[in-house]
Each structure stands twice: as structure tokens, then as C-alpha cells.
Amino acid sequence: MDNQMFESTAERTFQYQQGLPPLPVPSLEGTLSKYLDAVKPFASDAEFHNTEAIVKRFGEGIGRHLHQKLLQRASNRRNWLEDWWLDSAYLESRMPSQLNSNFGGPGPYLEHCWPPCDGTQLERTSMIVWQTLQYWELVRTEKLAIHKAGNVPFDMDQFRMIFCTCKVPGITKDTILNYFKTESEGPCPSHLVVICRGRFFAFDVLCNGRIMTPPEILRQLTYIKERCDGEPVGDGVSALTSEERTRWAETRQHLISIDPANKTILETIQSSLFVVALDNAKPYSTPEDYTSMTLLSLTGDPTLRWGDKSYNKIGFADGTFVSNCDVNKGSEVVRSVPAPEELVFTVDDRVRRDIALAKEQYRKTVSLSLSLSLSLALSPTFPLPIQLNKNQGHPTPRTEHKTEGWIFCIFMYSGFDRHLLGLYLIAKEEGLPVPELYSDPLYAKSGGGGNFVLSSSLVGYTTVLGAVTPMVNHGYGFFYRIRDDRIVAACTAWKSCPETNAETFFHNLCTSLHEMMQVTTLSQL
């Protein structure tokens, strides 16, 4: 399970992209039937009969018209949902993205070879940066092996978005800028941005066309750290990326109006391969309990991450690491390379006030809001007796939940919530009134309209894990990884809700898993 990503020369990473099958549109009848099954656990008899009538009217009336329009849209698109989902779920949201949609998680190095150790921050960071650059080179040269289910290739397009990608705030809607190019497509940005004590630095990772060695990267990081430790802290402009999206967009426009050089600095950050942050915090986590690290990945110092970047790698003073989005030492050669360039924003009193306000709002939200539990959920001394299925090859995630296990198995390839979203967005585009189905209280109660109480995801079968905050105030975020010898899970909840508790949820889940394991191992199956 550990070796899922490797180099391949037989196939190019993106060679099958144009031949992938389009995302199918489920049948209207099937979607509405599954929707009724999903809302039933949340309804009284009277409420359910009312919803049945609403669904019947929808299916025989406006729903049929919207479904035909959706089929027309799907006929000339490979994925009829992708742009809609990106806009409605992420780019149009005005909530601060750092605490509401960014994914954060611990680096797995702690589990294998690097326990917390003071004085190792820079050396370890240089090696991790070097290893990440090897991955960038695999993607850029299209030598990253294609992920497959058997012989069926997965869509690899999202690997283009890992590097050189950034979200840019807008007044009503954000945009995503992607500067990445493969070798065959042309030049690609090759610089890193490093944040330390509220200050920004940039340096190119290529020297004479080759990736810097770990010692060369270490020299650059040492230069930055020594300068920052011996000089005043910076303005911490990156804290602005933790703000409400419209306020950040307005401040960004003002920042550019002050000095054209600010726009150049913003573009340097936006186009960078990724952001590296040197953080003085010491979470001191263990392989059995990653809670403190993961909490810092989600709620750490807002001046030490660019919240809009697709990838922030944060190195702590105790030699541990987290990512906010997410070892081989190599050559000892140290060539003569230019020192990192500091990126200094021109700021005025308004920008300073906005930064201070962003920091205060961020810290207030963090101190009052998020609780998290992340640790070992199940670690048997023998192979797991139960086989858990994963969703293979489906181009979009499923978020609806069912009451019976067999229903989950039957529906795993044809979820209904995205279909209902598509019908809703077709109505909006057509200028039609919102259909009655979407204003039915059971629609929101069962998770419709982004109201899922339980937001869960299988992160994978490797040592990588992370978490996102709950979708609603009274909800939970639950993320887990499955390995040969253990299940590790992360659970998040908002402190502001008295009805939820991440630690209690996690404890109850662990108890249930151990009870299941006992039943399956003692029974004669």
C-alpha cells in the first residue's frame, strides 16, 4: 500500500487525458428514489409523506425539464459538474478559506524516521524540499506513473494543480491561476517562496538547469533564517489571506494601488512552485498522536502560510512538518548560487490596520472555535479481518450517507447529491424560480445545500493524513487512512457548538471499531 506513486517511462502522465470517458448523468428517477431513501432517517412520518409529494411533483414537472437541460450540457462536456462544483463549493464562497476549506495535515516522516528533535529544522526542511522537487520534476517530465484501477486509468489532471497554482480573491468570486507547464508545453516557474517571521524570500531551485542539492537548499534556508532571527519581524502580509474573501480582495486591490512593485511580489508568490514556512512552534507530536501538529496545520500562525497557495510546507522548530493546501539526501555538491531575494511589500496605515484586523479575527476564531482529535483508531496485532471498499475511478466525491450498508455498496458508483446540485444550477442559469424540493426543510436537514453534518473522506492507503473543518457549526469533519496494520483517523468539531465534541466522537468510534473487530474474529465466519 505504501508504494502507490512511482516513476514510469512506459506511459506519459497525461497521455490518456483526452480519451477518458465523460462523467455520466444519473437517471432522474434513480436520483429521486435515492434522495427519498437518504432523507427518511431524518423525517417523521408526516414530514416524509410531504417530501414524497414534493419529489413526485418535481419528477413529473420542472425536474424533468431541468434534467433534459442537464443532458444537453453533458453532451458537449467531458465533466458537466467540474466547473459548477469548483465555483459553488469554493470560488463563490465568501468565508475565510484557511479555516473553512483548506486541508491541513502532518508530515508522515515522524512515523518513520524523524522524531521531534530541536536543531534539525533547516536540515530536514532542505531534504523534504529536495524530495518534493523530485516529484515536481516527475510531473513536469510526465514520468509520474498513471494511477489506475486495474487497467483503467484515472484522470491525472489535478496533478497539474499541485505546483505553481494559487487562488486569487475577487469581490464576488475568486479565480484560480495555474502557471504549471510540462516540458513539452514550455517554460515553467521554478522558484520557491519562503516565509519566516512575517517576511518573504524567493529563490530559484534550478542551477544550470538542474535541481539544487539538499546542501544547496540548506544554505539558502540558513541565509533566510539567520537574517530573520537577527532583524525585526516583517509586516505579516500573508495574514490577509486568512480574511473573509471580499475583504481580502479589497485590501489586495489597495495594496496593488499603493505601489506597482506589490503586484510583482504577489505574482511571484502566486506563480511559485510552493511556499515553505519556517515556524518557531514546537508541537512535539508522536506517531500515536498527531493532534497538536494537525491543529497547527489548520490553525497555526496566519503570517506563516499563504492561505491561497495550493501547497504550503511548514517546518517546525522541533524538526516536524505539516502541510496546508497538502527522504533521500542526494548529492553533497554545493554550487555557487545567488542568495535568496527578499520580497518586501510597500504598505500603508490602511494595510497595517487590515493585517492587524485579520490576525485578531483569525486568533479569535481559532481560540473559540476548533477542536481536533487525531490518533490511532485501530491497531490490531494481526491482519484486519474486514475488507473495506474504496471508491475506484469515480471522478467526483460522494457526500450523501445511507442507513443500510448494502445500499452504500449498490450506490457507490452513482451518488445523487451532485445530480441534484446540477439540476438546481440549471434552474439558476435559466432564471427559473428555485424548485420547491430545494426549500423543503428535509433537503437541508439531510445535508443538501452544503449542510452535511458529517463530512468524511478516506484520505488513502499511505502514511499521509490530514483534516478539514466541519461544513456546518453542529457538524463533524472525519478523515481517515487505512494501512495494513492500522487505521488512523482525524476528527474535527467546532468548540462553539455545545452539541459536538471531537474527542468524544473519536472515542466512541474507536470503541465501535474494537467491538467490530472482536465480533468478527470470535465469530465462526
N, C-alpha and C positions, 0 to 999 in steps of 0.2 A: 504493500500500500504506500510505502514512502517514496518510491521511485516512479512518480507519475509524470514528471516533466523532464525531458531529456532531449539531447541533440539528435537530429536526424538529417541525413543528407539525401535520402531516397525520395523524400517529398518536401516540397516547399511549404512553409507555414500557411500561406494564404492561397494556395493553388486551387482549392476546391470552392472558394467563396462564391463564385458566380454560378456554380452548379448545385448549390444547396436548395432543397425543396422549400417552397413558400410556407409561411405559417397558415395552417388551415383555419377556417371559421367554423366553430361548432354549430350543430343544428340548433335552431331556436327552441324546438320542443325539448330537446335534451337539456339545454341550459336552464330552462324554466323549471323542469322537473327536478334537477339537482338543486336549484335555488330553494325550492319548497322543502326539500329534504334538509337543507342546511339551516333554514330558519325555524324549523319545527321545535328543536330543543329550547328555543328562547321564547316560545309563544304559549299563551293559554289557548284553550280550545276556541274561544270566541275570536281571539286575535288571529289564530291560524286560518279559520274559516274566512275571515275578512281578507287576509292576504291571498288566500286561494282565489277569491273572486277578483281581486286586483290583478293577479297574474293571468287569470283567464282572459280578462278584458284586454290586457296588454298583448297577450299572444295572438288574439284574434283581431286586434286592431292596429294601433300605432307601432307595436313591436314588430309586426310582420313587415310594415313599410320600412322601418329602420334597418331591419335585418337585410332586406334587399339592397339598400344603400350601402351597407357594410360589405356585402358580397361584391358590389361594384368596385368599392375601394380596394378590396383584397385582390381583385382580378389584375391590377396593374402595379402591385407592390409585393416585394418578397416578404415583408413583415408589416402587416396592416396596423399593428399595435405599437411598434417601437417608438416612433416619433410622438405619438399621443402619450404613451406611458412616461417617456422622458419629460415631456412638458408638464403634464398634470401632476405627476408624482414628485417631481424635483424642481424643474426650472421655474414654474409659475408660483411655487410656494414662497411665501414671504417670511417664513420662520427662520431664525438663525440656523444655518445648516450644520455648524460644528456640533451643536448639542442635540440636533433633531434628526439628522440624516447621515452624518459622517460615520464611517465604520472604523472602529479602533480595536487594536488587539496587541498582545505581547509577541515579541520575537521568540521563536522556539529554541533558540540557542541555549537558553537557560536549562532546558530539559536535557540537552545532550552533553555539552562540554563547557559552558561558561557560567558558573555560579556567580552571584554578586561578588565583586572584588573591587575595592577602591583603587584608583590609579590606572585602570585599564580602559577608561572611556575612549580615549583617542585611538589607541592601537586597535581595539576591537571595532570601532566605527570605521576605521580605514579598511579593514578586511571585509566588513559587511558591505561597504560602498563598492569595493572592488568586485565582490561576488555579484552584486546587483547589476553592475555594469556588464559583467559577462552575460547576464540574462538579456540585458538590452541589446547586446551585440547579436545574440541568437535570434531575437525577434527582428532586428534590423536586417540581418543577412538571410532571414527566412529559413533558419535552420532549427527553430524550435519545433519539436515533433508535434504533429497534429493530434489533438485529443479526439478519441473515438470511443464509441460504444460498439465493441466488436469491430466490424469493418465499416461502420457508418461514421463519417467524420462530423465533428461538432463545428459550429460556427466559431471561427477564431478571431472575428473582427474586434472583439473587446481587448485583445492583446495590443492593438494599436493605441488604445487609450491609456495604457499604464504609464507611459513615459511622454514627456513634453505636452502634457494636457492640463488645462486649467479652466475652471468655471469663472465667468466674469459677471458681476452683478449688474442687473438692469433695474429700471424704475418699476416695471410691472412684470418683467420676465428676464431671467438670466440666460446667458448663452454659454456654450462650451467651445473653447478654442483648442484645436489639436494640431500641433506643429510636427508631429512624428512623420517620418518617411522611411521606407525601406531603402536599401542601397540602390535597387533598380529604379526607384522613384525619384531619387535625387538627394541633395544635402539635407541633413537632419541636425537640429541643435544638439550640441554635445557638452553643454556646460551645466554645472551644479550650482545651486544656491544654498548657502549655509547660513543659518540663523543662530546667533549666540548673544545672549544678554541684550536682546532687543535690537541688534544690529544685523545688517545683511552683507554677505560677501558672495562673490561669484568667481568661479574658475573653470577653465576648460579641462575636461578629463582626458582629452586626447593630446598626445605629444608625438609629433611626427607621424600622425595617423594611427597611433596605437594607444590603447587604454593605459593610463598611468598604472604603475605598480602600487601595491599597498604601502610600501615605504614612501613613495612619492605623494600619495594621498595623505598619509600621516603627516608629512612635512607641511602640507597646505593647511590641514586641520590644526596643527600645532601653532602655526603662524597666527591663525584666526583666534584661537583660544588665548594665546599669550597677549595679543593686542587687546582683546575684550576684557581680560582679567586686570589689565593694567591701566585701563581708561574708563571713562564714565559710560554708563549704560546708554543704549540708544532710545529713540522715541517709542519703539514698540509698535510701529505702524501695523504689523500683522494682526494686532488685536482687533482691528477694524473688520477683519474677515469673520469674526465671531458675532457681528452685529446682525440685526434684522436686515433683510436683504435690500429693501428700498433705502434705508438709512445709509447702508454701506455704499450703495450705488451713488447716492447724492454726495457723500463725502469723497468718493473716488473721483467724481467729476470735478469737484472743487480742488482736489489735490492736483489734478492734471492742469487746471486753470492757473494755479499758482506758478508753476514752472514746467516748461516742456520736458525738462530732464526727468521729471517724475513719471511721465508717460513711458519714457525709455526704460526706467527702472522697473515699472510694472510689467512691461513686455519682456524684460529679461527674466523676471520671476515666472511669468506665465509660460514662457517657452522652455524653461529649464527642464532637464531630464526628470529631476525630482528635487525635493527640498530635504536637506539634512539639518537637524536641530541638535545643538549641544545643550543639554538640560542639567542643571546642578542638583536636581532632585535625586533621592536615593530610595527607591521603593522597596528594595530588599525582598523580592518575591522568591518563591520556591517552586520546584516542579509540581508540588502537590497543591499549591495555592497561588494563582496568578492575579488575585483580586486587586491588589494595590497597583500593580503595573497596568492592568487593563483600565482601571478607573482613571489613572493618569493619562492613558492614551485618549480617553474620551473627554476628560475634564481638566487636563493639565494647563499649564501657563499659556494663555492665549497669545502671548508675544513670541512664543517659540514654536509656531507652526503657521503655515499659510493655509488657512482652512479651505480655500478653493482649489488647492492643488490635488491632482489625482493621487499623489503619493507623497507622504511625509514620513521620513525615517527619523525617529527621535532616540538619541543615545543619552542614557542617564549617567550620572557621576559614578554609580556603582558598577558600571560595565554591563548593564542590562538594556534592553531595547524594546520599543514599541513602534507600531506604525499607526498613522492616522490617514485614512483615504476617503494601503494595506497599511567549514569555511577554510576556504583554501587561501593560504597566504601568498602563493605565487612567487614571482621574481623578486629578488632583493635589489634590483637595479634602481638607482636614484639619478635621474637625468636633471639637467638644468631647465627648470620651467618657471614661467612668470609667477610672481606672488599673487594670491587672490586679490581681486579688486573689490573694495568696499562700495556698496550701493547706498548712498546717503540721500534720503528723501528731503526735499525742501518742505518744511511745514510752517504753518502759521498758528495763531492762537485758536482759530476755529478747529483746525485739525487736532491740535493738542487736547482741546476740550472733548472732541469726538472720541479720541483714543481713550481718554480717562473715563468717559461715559461707557464706552464699550467694555473696558476692563471691569468697571464696577458692576455693570449689568451681568456680565459673564460670571463674575465671582459670586454675586448674589444668587444667580440661578443655580450654580454648582453647589453652593453651601446649603441651599434649601431643598434641592430637588432630587439628585440622582443617588440611588443606592445600587450596589452591584455585588454579586457573588459569583466567583469563577474558580472552580477547583475540580478535583477528580470526582466524577459522579459514580463510576463503577469500575472496579479493577479486580476482576476475578483471577484466581491463581491457576485457572485452566481456560481453554478456549470458550468464548461466548457460545452458549447453546442456542441462541436465537439469531436468525439471519434477518437483518434489517435492509429493506429495499431502498434504493436511491432512485431519484427521477433521472432517467437517462435520455439525453438528447432533446429534452423539451426546451424550446428557445426562450420561454419566459417562465418566471416562478409562479407557483400556485400559492394562494394565501387563504383559501377557504378551508374550513375544518369540518369533519364529519363525525357522526356519533358511532358508527359501526366500522370496525376495521376492514371488513370486506368491501364496504362502499369506497373506502380510501383506495384500495387496490384496484377496483374497477375504474375509478375516475382519475387515476393518477396521470393519464395522458390527455385528459380533456376537462380541465378546470373551467368553471363557469364565470368567475368574478371578472376576468378580463373581457369576456364577451359582453357582459352587462355594461362594463365601462365603455366599450366601443359603441354600443347602442346609445348610451347617454351622450357621448361626444358627437355622434352623428346628429342627434337631435339639436345640440347646441349649434353645430355648423349650419344646420338647415334653418335656424332661427325659430324652431318649434318650442312650444311650452314643455317644461320638464315633465315627462310622463309620471303618472300617479305612482307607479311602482317605486320610484326613487324617493318619494316623500313619505312612503309608508314607514312608520316607526320601526317595524321589524327589519327593514333594509339596513338602517344604521345599527340597530341592535345586534344584527348578525355579522357586522363588520363592513357592510357596504359603505362607499364614500370615504374609504380610508379610516374606518373606525374599528379595526380589528383589535380586540382586547389582547389576544395572544399573537405576537409577531415572531415567528420561529423560522429557523433555517438550519439545514445541515451544511456546515461550512466545508466539510470534506473528510478525507481519509488520511490526512497527513498530520504533522505536528502544528500546523497553522490554525489559529483560532482567534476570534475577536467578537465584538458585540456592537449593537446599535441600541439606542434608547427606545422605549416603548412608543408605539404610534399614538396612543391616547393616554391621558392622565391616569386613568384607572386600569392601565394595561401592563403587560409584561413583554420584554424582549427576551427571547430564549434562543441561544445559538449553541451548537454542539458539534463535536468532531468524534468520529468513530475510528479507533485503531484496532489492531489485532488483539491487544491486551487491555484496552481501557476505553471508557467513554469519558470525555472531558466536556463540561458544559459551562456556559456563561449565562447568567440571568440578570436582567436589569429591571428596575422599577423606579417610579418617581416617589421621593420622600413626601412630596406634598399631598399624596393620596393616602388617607388613613386605612383604606381597604386593601392595600397591596403591601407586600414585604418580600423582597428578593431572596433573603436568606431563608425565610420560612418556605417559600415556594421551592427553592433548591433542595432544602432538607426533605421535604415531602416527596419530591421526585426521586431522590436517592433512595429513600425508604421503599418506594414503589418498585424501583429497578431491582433492588436486592430481594424483595419479595418475589418478583417475577423470576429472577434467577434461581431462587430456591425452589419454586414450584416446578420449573422446567427441568431442573437437574434431579429432583427427587421423584418426579413422575415417571412412569414407565411408558414413554412415548417412542 
